[in-house]
C-alpha cells in the first residue's frame, strides 16, 4: 500500500468514526428542536392509541379536547381532519364511497383527495412513536 492510499484510508476511517460518534448527539438535538418548535406553535400532542388498534382502511372518529376529529386510514398512511363544519359548526358526515365529508345543514362538502372544494377542513399533524399514534392539537 502506498503512503497516499494509507492516508486516504485513514481519513475516510476517521470521518466515519466522527460521524458515528456525533449522530446520537445530533439526533437528540433535533428531537429537542422539534419539541421547542411545537411548544412555540402551541401544539400539544395527544395519544390516539396504538397503530394496530386503528382500522387498516376507513375512518376512526374521536374527541380530543372536546373537538371532534376524524382519522382517515389508508393502509399505513393516516390523515386527521376536524369533523366540525367551519361554517355552521355542526358535525360532518363521512360519505365513504365518495371519500368526502358532507354537512347536511349547510349542504357543503369537502373531498379529502382534492384541495379545490367549497370548504376547507382543518388538518391536524400526526406522528408515530413506538407503535403509538399521536395527534397535534393547538
C-alpha positions, 0 to 999 in steps of 0.5 A: 500500500502506498503512503497516499492510499494509507492516508486516504484510508485513514481519513475516510476511517476517521470521518466515519468514526466522527460521524458515528460518534456525533449522530446520537448527539445530533439526533437528540438535538433535533428531537429537542428542536422539534419539541421547542418548535411545537411548544412555540406553535402551541401544539400539544400532542395527544395519544390516539392509541396504538397503530394496530388498534386503528382500522387498516382502511376507513375512518376512526372518529374521536374527541380530543379536547372536546373537538371532534376529529376524524382519522382517515386510514389508508393502509399505513398512511393516516390523515386527521381532519376536524369533523366540525363544519367551519361554517355552521359548526355542526358535525360532518358526515363521512360519505365513504364511497365518495371519500368526502365529508358532507354537512347536511345543514349547510349542504357543503362538502369537502373531498379529502383527495382534492384541495379545490372544494367549497370548504376547507377542513382543518388538518391536524399533524400526526406522528408515530412513536413506538407503535403509538399514534399521536395527534397535534392539537393547538 
